[in-house]
Amino acid sequence: MTQTRRRVLQGILGLTLASILPACGSDRSTNETTETTIRIGSKDFIEQLILGEMYALALEEEGFKVDRVLNLGGTPVAQAALRAGDIDLYPEYTGTGLLTVLKLPSDSDPQGVYTSVKEGYKRQFNLVWLDPAPLNNTNALAMTRSRAQELGITTLSDFAAQAQTLTLIGAPEFEVREDGLPGLQQVYGPFSLGSYKAVDSGLRYQGLLAGDGDVAVAYTTDGEISAFDLVLLEDDRQFFPPYQVAPVVRQDTLDAHPTLADTLNRLSPLLTTAVMQDLNNAVSGQQQEPAAVARSFLVQQGVIPE
């Protein structure tokens, strides 16, 4: 065979393969392709890293190509990245969307808050809230089970009634924010604390367990709650707004990839407050990596294969 003829045949073969391969590239419907990458962001704390990794793994299982842009920073950074198109989606909390982003009045009704943020984000930013998870990562007050039983405190009303004899441990900002101690005193008071011990957020539970205080400011999905069998006091007058988590997605991303919503919405019912406490504790208490915790959970739930 002459060299010229060999080159012609190689060229024909190359064109033939090029025409065949795109047609057989994937059997996962139109979800996706090497042409588009879904960029998933998150904020900079443990729970967000776990959730962002869950979203990524679930989408990859459905054939999407994913780029992880996790650990971005706080709400302003994540929201700006989403609006600018630097990311396509990230997990956000309904209470944060209501109060921090939209700057609307506080509301204790979970469905009302979700409706407000869903409509507000679509109107102002053309961003879409998918289905919220049952978990509620809101503020709370926590006690050791033994101390709560000793004092007979189960609700925030009980706490307020005995507050003058109690030491509350929390981050410095909780003492002055309207959605912190001043707001509690408006709704449950007027009451005065025995003392407020301001500490770094990471030292709240350490101080509580050491007996440096009677009550600690908590977030309801903190891993320490399940790890140390702490009691969360019932917010019987519904002061703290709901903070359910949901993926917030760019509308143009959903337009290009409509099946993305179904994939992520299937995750939401799996994420309860108790489940998230255990997952957070696996990282903060057991020193596992967020990605490993997310993968293990999705395997257990049958979302992805082992």
C-alpha positions in Angstrom: 0.0 0.0 0.0 1.4 3.4 -0.9 2.0 6.0 1.8 -0.5 8.3 0.2 -3.2 5.7 0.1 -2.5 4.8 3.7 -3.0 8.4 4.8 -6.3 8.6 2.9 -7.6 5.5 4.5 -6.5 6.7 8.0 -8.4 9.9 7.4 -11.5 8.1 6.3 -11.3 5.9 9.4 -10.9 8.9 11.7 -13.9 10.6 10.2 -16.0 7.5 10.6 -15.0 7.1 14.3 -15.7 10.7 14.9 -19.2 10.4 13.5 -19.9 7.2 15.6 -18.5 8.1 19.0 -20.8 11.1 19.8 -23.8 8.9 19.2 -22.6 6.3 21.7 -21.1 8.7 24.3 -23.6 8.1 27.1 -26.7 6.0 27.8 -27.9 8.3 30.6 -30.3 10.3 28.4 -29.5 13.9 27.9 -28.3 14.6 31.4 -25.0 15.0 30.4 -22.1 15.4 28.5 -18.6 16.6 28.4 -19.8 19.9 26.9 -21.3 21.3 30.1 -20.0 21.3 33.7 -22.3 21.9 36.6 -20.4 24.1 39.1 -21.5 23.3 42.7 -20.6 25.8 45.5 -20.9 25.8 49.2 -20.2 28.0 52.2 -17.3 27.5 54.5 -18.6 25.2 57.4 -18.9 21.5 57.8 -22.6 21.1 57.0 -22.3 23.0 53.8 -19.3 21.0 52.7 -21.2 17.7 53.3 -24.3 19.0 51.4 -22.3 20.3 48.5 -20.5 17.0 48.2 -23.9 15.2 48.3 -25.3 17.3 45.5 -22.1 16.6 43.4 -22.2 12.9 43.9 -25.9 12.6 43.2 -25.5 14.5 39.9 -22.5 12.6 38.9 -24.4 9.4 39.4 -26.9 10.7 36.8 -24.2 11.4 34.3 -23.6 15.1 34.9 -20.1 16.4 34.8 -19.5 18.3 38.0 -17.0 20.9 39.2 -16.8 21.3 43.0 -16.3 24.9 44.1 -16.8 24.3 47.8 -15.7 26.3 50.9 -16.4 29.7 49.2 -17.0 31.7 52.4 -20.1 33.2 54.0 -23.5 34.0 52.5 -22.5 37.2 50.6 -19.7 35.4 48.8 -21.8 32.4 47.8 -24.7 34.5 46.8 -22.5 36.8 44.7 -20.9 33.8 43.0 -24.3 32.4 42.1 -25.6 35.6 40.7 -22.4 36.2 38.7 -22.6 32.7 37.1 -19.3 31.6 38.8 -21.3 28.7 40.2 -24.6 27.1 39.1 -26.0 26.2 42.5 -25.3 25.9 46.2 -27.2 24.9 49.4 -28.9 27.8 51.2 -31.2 28.1 54.2 -34.6 29.6 54.1 -34.1 31.8 57.1 -30.9 33.2 55.7 -32.6 33.9 52.4 -35.4 35.7 54.1 -33.5 37.8 56.7 -29.9 38.2 55.2 -30.5 38.3 51.5 -34.0 39.6 51.0 -34.0 41.5 54.3 -37.7 40.7 54.9 -39.3 40.6 58.4 -38.8 37.4 60.4 -41.5 34.7 60.1 -41.9 31.5 62.1 -44.0 29.6 59.5 -41.8 27.2 57.5 -44.1 27.2 54.5 -44.5 30.9 54.6 -40.8 31.5 54.7 -40.1 29.1 51.9 -42.8 30.8 49.7 -41.3 34.2 50.4 -37.8 33.3 49.5 -38.8 31.2 46.4 -40.9 34.1 45.1 -38.4 36.8 46.1 -35.3 35.1 44.6 -37.1 34.5 41.3 -38.3 38.0 41.1 -35.1 39.8 42.1 -32.4 37.5 40.9 -34.0 34.9 38.5 -32.8 32.2 40.9 -34.8 29.1 41.8 -35.2 27.4 45.1 -35.7 23.6 44.8 -37.5 21.5 47.4 -36.5 22.2 51.1 -35.2 19.4 53.3 -37.1 18.7 56.6 -33.9 19.6 58.6 -34.1 22.9 60.4 -30.7 24.5 61.3 -31.9 27.3 63.4 -30.7 28.9 66.6 -31.6 27.1 69.9 -30.5 26.8 73.5 -29.0 23.6 74.7 -28.4 22.0 78.1 -26.9 18.8 79.3 -29.7 16.3 80.0 -28.8 16.0 83.7 -28.8 19.8 84.3 -32.1 20.2 82.4 -33.8 17.5 84.5 -32.3 18.9 87.7 -33.8 22.3 87.1 -37.0 21.1 85.3 -36.3 23.1 82.2 -37.7 21.8 78.9 -38.8 25.0 77.1 -37.5 28.5 76.5 -40.4 29.8 78.7 -38.9 27.6 81.5 -35.5 29.0 80.8 -36.8 32.6 80.9 -38.5 31.9 84.3 -35.2 30.9 85.9 -32.8 33.0 83.8 -31.7 35.2 86.6 -29.9 32.2 88.2 -28.4 30.8 85.0 -25.2 31.4 83.0 -25.7 31.4 79.2 -22.6 30.6 77.0 -22.5 31.8 73.4 -20.7 33.8 70.8 -20.4 37.5 71.5 -22.8 38.5 68.7 -25.7 36.5 70.2 -25.8 38.9 73.2 -26.5 41.9 71.0 -28.3 40.7 67.8 -32.0 41.2 67.5 -32.4 37.6 66.5 -30.4 36.6 69.6 -30.7 37.5 73.3 -32.5 40.9 72.8 -35.1 39.2 70.7 -35.6 36.4 73.2 -36.1 39.0 75.9 -38.8 40.7 73.9 -40.7 37.5 73.2 -40.1 35.6 76.4 -39.3 38.4 78.8 -38.6 40.7 80.1 -36.0 38.6 81.9 -32.4 39.1 83.1 -29.6 36.5 82.9 -27.4 35.6 85.8 -24.6 36.1 83.4 -23.6 35.8 79.8 -20.3 34.2 79.0 -19.1 35.3 75.6 -16.7 32.7 74.0 -15.5 31.7 70.5 -18.2 29.8 68.8 -16.2 26.6 68.8 -15.9 26.7 72.6 -19.6 26.8 73.5 -20.0 23.1 74.1 -16.7 22.7 75.8 -17.7 25.3 78.3 -21.2 23.7 78.8 -19.8 20.2 79.4 -17.1 21.6 81.8 -19.8 23.3 83.9 -18.8 26.8 83.0 -22.4 27.6 82.2 -25.9 26.1 82.5 -27.1 26.7 78.9 -25.3 27.1 75.5 -26.4 28.8 72.3 -26.7 26.1 69.7 -27.5 25.4 66.1 -30.0 22.6 65.9 -28.0 20.5 63.5 -24.7 20.7 65.5 -23.0 17.4 65.7 -22.3 17.9 69.4 -26.0 17.7 70.2 -26.2 14.0 69.3 -22.6 13.2 70.3 -23.2 14.5 73.9 -26.9 13.7 74.2 -27.7 17.4 74.8 -31.3 18.7 75.2 -32.6 21.4 72.9 -35.1 23.6 74.7 -38.4 23.8 72.9 -39.0 27.2 71.3 -42.6 27.2 72.6 -43.4 30.8 71.4 -41.7 30.2 68.0 -39.2 33.0 68.2 -36.4 31.5 66.0 -37.2 31.5 62.3 -36.9 28.2 60.3 -33.7 27.5 58.5 -34.5 24.7 56.1 -31.9 23.9 53.5 -32.5 23.6 49.8 -30.4 23.9 46.6 -30.7 27.4 45.0 -30.0 27.1 41.2 -29.6 29.6 38.4 -32.6 29.6 36.1 -30.5 29.3 32.9 -28.9 26.1 34.4 -32.3 24.6 34.9 -33.4 25.6 31.5 -30.3 23.8 30.0 -30.6 20.7 32.3 -34.2 20.2 33.5 -33.6 16.8 35.0 -31.1 18.3 37.5 -34.1 19.5 39.7 -35.5 15.9 40.0 -32.1 14.5 41.0 -31.5 17.0 43.8 -35.2 17.0 45.0 -34.9 13.3 45.7 -32.2 14.1 48.2 -34.3 16.5 50.3 -36.6 14.1 52.2 -33.5 12.2 53.4 -32.1 15.2 55.3 -33.7 15.5 58.7 -32.4 17.4 61.7 -31.3 14.2 63.5 -29.6 12.9 60.4 -27.7 16.1 59.9 -26.5 16.1 63.5 -25.0 12.6 63.0 -23.4 13.6 59.7 -21.9 16.7 61.2 -20.6 14.8 64.2 -18.9 12.3 61.9 -16.8 15.2 60.7 -16.4 17.4 63.8 -16.4 14.6 66.4 -15.0 11.6 64.5 -12.6 13.6 62.3 -13.9 12.0 59.0 -13.6 14.0 55.7 -16.9 15.7 54.6 -16.6 14.0 51.2 -16.3 10.5 52.8 -19.3 11.2 55.1 -21.4 12.4 52.2 -20.5 9.3 50.0 -21.2 6.8 52.9 -24.6 8.3 53.6 -25.7 8.3 49.9 -24.5 4.7 49.6 -26.5 3.7 52.7 -29.6 5.4 51.2 -29.2 3.7 47.9 -28.7 6.9 46.0 -25.3 5.9 44.6 -23.6 2.5 44.4 -20.9 1.3 46.8 
